[in-house]
């Protein structure tokens, strides 16, 4: 849904809201950061192709996965997308606060964005905090090894 001033009520959250709220708690306002980057680099973003927009919309653009994906590719450190629970060195590259993008349904498109939690599974694999169609609410789970990772970023 579209919300004036961007953020929906606290009890509601899409996957992108989780990221925006986490970053805001850490002192980074993705609403402003993403929209500033869009305004300065509009051709890099899929506004026209996906939503037929010819200009940025501060209240919705930062809540779209495709825009977050472009923003993090452009403005964050791009990290390893291979997870190996048997390799401690590999597991240490997945740090709480890192942003991870997924192709949850295997159709070749990024359709979820999550944040690495400070909790781990029994095998040491970090859990992620996310919201998706399944389960349909915000949760923390061990999905790094079971879903297709399309991006792994650390900001700043």
N, C-alpha and C positions, 0 to 999 in steps of 0.2 A: 504494500500500500504506500501511498504518497503521504508524507507528513510534513507540514510546515515546520521549518527548523530542523528537518531531517530525521531525528531519532524518534522511533515509536515509543509508546509507553513502556516503562521499565519491565513490566511483566511479559512483554512480547519481544521476540528477537529472532531475526533471520541469522544465518551464518555470518553475513557481513556485519550485522549489528554487534555480534560478539567480538569481532575483530576491532571495529571502531570503538566500542566501549573499553576494551582492554587497552588499546593504544591511548585513549583519552585518560584513563587512570594512570598511565605511565607518562603523561604530559605531552602527548602528540595528538593533535586534532586532525584526524584523517579527513573529516569533512572539508576543512580548509586546505590541507595539504594536497589532497587529490584534486579538488576543484581548481586550485592555483595551477597545478601541473597541467590539467586539462586546458585551462584558458591559455597557457603559454605554449602548449603543444597539441592542440586539438586534433591535428591530422594523425597523431599517434594512437588516438583512442577510437573505439568503434561506435561513436555516438550516432553518426549518420547511417552507417551500415545496419546497425541493430535497431535503433530507436527513432531513426529519421530526425535526429536533433541536429541543428546547425550551430548551437551554442551550448555552453555548460549550464547545468541546472544544479545549483548548490544543494538543494534539498533531497535529491535522489541519486545523483551520479556516484557519490561515494558509497552507496549501498548496493552497487551492482558488482557482481563478481568479476565480470570482464574488465571493468575499469580498475578494480583493485589489482587484478593480475597485471595489467599494463603498468600501473603505478609502481608496484613492487619490482617488476622487471627493470624499470627505469631508475628507481631510486633506492634500492636495497641491495645487499650482497646476495647474489644467487649462489645457493649451496647445493650440495649433493642431494640427489633425489632417490638414491638407492639406500634402502634400509637393510641392515644385516644384523639380526639379533644375536648371532653367534660371534660378532666381531665388536669388542669393546671400543676400539678406536672409532669404528663407524658410529656406534651408538652415541659416543661423546660429541659427535658433530650435530646432534639433534638437541637443541638447548631450549629450556622453557622460554616462551615469548616468541620463538621463531614462528613464522607464518608458513603454513603448508596448504597447497592447492591440490585438489583431487579431481579425477574423472571417476565419479562414483559408479556410474552405470556402464562404463566401458564403451561409450559411443564416440570417443576421440575428442571430446570437448570438456574443458574444465567446468565443473558444476558445483563445487563445494570449496569452501575456504575454512581453515581451522587454525587454532593456535596451540603450540606445544605446551602441555601442562607440566607442572613440577612433579607429577605422579608418574610412576612407571608400572608396567606389568611385571609379573614374577620373573620373567626372563630379562628384565632390564630395558625393554622397549618403552620409550616414552609414550604416554597416553596423549590424546589430543582432546581439546574442548571444541565442540562443534554442534551444529543443528542441521538436520537434513530431513528429507521426506520420511526416511526410516532412521531414527525412531519418531521423528515429528516434534521433538523438543530438544532443548539444550542438554547435552550430556558430555561426559568425559569417558573416553573408551580407547581401547587398544586397536586401532584400525590401520596403523602405518604399514603393516605387513600384508594386509588383506585388500587394500584398495590401490588403484593406480594413482601414483603421485605425479603431478604435472609441474609442480614448482615447490621450492623450499627457499625461503628468504629470511634474512635478518636485517632489521632496521633499527636504528641507523648503524 
